[in-house]
């Protein structure tokens, strides 16, 4: 269940997993179709290298086991039933909650009419567990099963989701919470809030039809309205959800006066950036993309597709308050309700927009990595990159193609790195839209002019010649996806592969 959690959950010792095959062995088996047939899945096990400068625990010996049934389902939204896809009969999928150092074992039973995978968004897992079809694994065919297994290398607020086509926009996603062995953050309650844009089945449109419309319009202008498009090729969604619930049927977040509440915010939406605020309550940001930052108080924050933030809220103003996620550059609202248990007041209207949304907005310049010097590493302090990739982002007009350095994936050349290098990626955005760029298999340090920029795995690049630079340590050999987390941009070419030289 997604929602309130006990911060003092106790674990017991478990079993250990078998050896992980090499990537060559894995792909060889995949080519033979021996990964998973008739309910028998391969059980690889392993762990990734630690992020430089952030200590990692050893294996706990405990195994957390889950089974995900990926299948069509009927999804009820405010009294309307839609046919869509999900995990275990619901949207979002089940919460995965483990402790750092645990082994996570998830059996995926594919009962969809097409192939699927799962990507463990934010975790530097071994590359054969990363879930990118045709790159790190053969996709799971309809009627087959596959078992993902790896040692969970780092704590934080993360997600899992399909990485095949536009399946993410059908509801194939869920929360992945990794608890630290020792919690430094003090709080009384915890809630996970998952923000989403909802299209599937509304007004007879599904994600594939939406992409077809975008391509036919050439990224230009079509009539808006229910599931229509806006200028620049943005999709105007008919519904925006929090934890699978629309504004007319919001999730309640019970609190008591005097409590400190932790909100874990995540945005697996396919095509929508949200601005988040809680009416009457400032927010203290403590983590970005699962990793700690120096606390900073704001009224609101912007959360791009693929990003996550942890915030603390002081419950000191009894009432019933709007918890709002406003889609940026689009009409509509997603919401939950912060409801003090001491009062019985009526709820604010579904379309109420808290004044906090127009208050002090978090920027990347506000974020500083907590407890870390400027990119420490095993080989000594970071003194500069060994390799720089300078890339331009473009597209969206004329043909609906999105490009990195003029190249469209899968016909794009790989970006080569060598194990042990410090790599810098400099991005310049020549398009009219923001792009949440996500790096698989690594966390990067965002250069924000402070010398102590935050460690993240997804960051928004602003439009109209906006720029962004990030550094990462090439410490997890393999082939890794680097792409825009707007699912429609990724599906239309905005992706490259970070390839380790052999």
Residue, then its C-alpha position, 0 to 999 in steps of 0.5 A: x500500500x502506498x501511504x503512511x509508513x513506520x519509520x522504525x520497520x524491523x528486518x530479519x535475516x534472509x538467504x543469499x542469492x546466487x552468482x550473477x552471470x557476466x553481461x556476455x553470458x546474460x545476453x548469450x542466454x537471452x539470444x537463446x530465449x533461455x531467460x524465462x520460459x513458462x514461469x522459470x526465471x533466471x536469478x542473477x545476483x550482484x551489486x554495483x560499485x558505490x557512488x564516489x564519496x558516499x559510503x555504501x553498506x555491505x550485504x545484509x544477507x536479507x532478501x526482499x521478494x516481490x512478484x509483479x503481474x503486469x497485465x491489463x486491468x480496469x482502472x476506476x477514476x472518480x467513478x469512471x472505469x478505464x481499461x489500462x495496464x498495471x502491476x498487480x491489478x492497480x495503478x500505481x503498482x505496489x510499493x517496494x520497500x527495502x533496506x540498503x544492502x538488502x537483496x531485492x528479488x522481483x519476479x515479473x510475470x508478463x501477461x500483457x499483449x506485448x513485451x515489457x521490462x522494468x527499470x529501477x529508476x535512480x539505482x546504480x544496479x548492474x547493467x544486466x538488471x537495468x531494464x532497457x530493452x535491446x541494450x541491457x536485456x532482452x525484453x520479457x515476452x508475453x506469457x513469460x516471466x523474468x526475475x530481477x535480482x541485485x543488492x540494493x546499493x544506496x538508500x533514497x526515494x526512487x521509482x520503478x517503471x516499464x522502459x518499453x515504448x509508452x507503457x509508462x503512460x499506461x500506468x506501469x510504474x510504482x514507488x521504490x523506497x530504500x531505507x538507510x541502515x541508520x536514519x538521520x532524519x527525524x520525523x513522525x509520519x511519512x507519506x509517498x506522493x506519486x504525481x501523474x498525468x492520465x490519458x489512457x482510455x479517456x476520450x478514446x485516446x491511448x498513448x500510441x494514438x497521442x504520439x501518432x497525433x503529435x507526429x501528424x501535427x509535426x509538433x505544431x498546434x492542434x485543438x486543445x481540450x480533452x486529451x488534445x495538444x498544445x503549442x510546441x507539441x505538449x499534450x494537454x491531459x484530461x486528468x492529473x492524479x496523485x497516487x492514482x486518484x483524481x482531484x474529485x476523490x483526493x487521498x487524505x494525509x492525516x496528521x496531528x498538530x505538532x508532528x513533523x511529516x516527511x513527504x516523498x515526492x516522485x514524478x513518473x508522469x510521461x509528459x508533465x512537469x509539476x509545481x508542488x506546494x502545500x497550502x499554508x505550510x512551507x516545505x524544507x527540502x532534504x533530498x533530491x533524487x534520493x540523495x541528501x542535500x543541505x536543508x532549504x526552506x521554500x514555498x514550492x518546487x518544480x519536479x520534472x519527469x523522473x525527478x524525486x524530492x523529499x521534504x519535511x512539513x511542520x504540522x502547526x496550523x490545524x485545518x484541511x489544506x490543499x496539497x497541490x501539484x499544478x501541471x506547468x504550462x498546462x491547465x488542470x490540477x492534481x491534489x491530495x488533502x493534508x487533514x489534521x485529525x483534531x478538526x472536522x472542517x470541510x475540504x477546499x474545492x478541487x481546483x483551489x490553487x494554494x498561494x504557495x504555488x506563487x511563492x519562493x520556488x526551489x532552484x538548482x542553485x539552492x541545492x548543496x550536497x550534504x556532508x560531501x566535499x566537491x566530488x570526492x573519489x577513491x583516487x583523491x579529490x576531483x580536479x577536473x574532467x578527463x573527458x567532456x561530451x558537449x551536446x545540443x538538444x533540439x527538435x520538435x518542429x517540422x517532423x516530430x523528432x527529438x535529437x541529441x547533437x543532431x542524432x536520433x536514437x537508435x541511429x545515434x552514435x554511442x558516447x564513449x567513456x573509460x572506466x575510472x574516468x571523470x566525465x563531464x556532460x555539457x548540455x545546451x537546449x536549442x528547443x522550445x521545451x524543457x528536457x528532464x535528462x536522466x542518466x542510468x547506472x550512475x548519479x551525477x553532480x550537478x554543476x550549480x556554481x556553488x562547488x557543492x552541487x547536488x548529486x542527482x540522476x535526472x535534471x531539467x534543462x531549460x529551453x531557449x539556449x538554456x544550459x546545464x553541466x554535470x559530472x559523473x565518475x565512470x565506475x559502473x561498466x556497461x552500456x547505459x541509457x542517457x535520455x530525456x524522461x519525457x516519454x514522447x521525446x525519448x520514443x522520438x529519438x532523444x536518447x544516447x548510449x553511454x558506452x564503456x570502452x573495452 
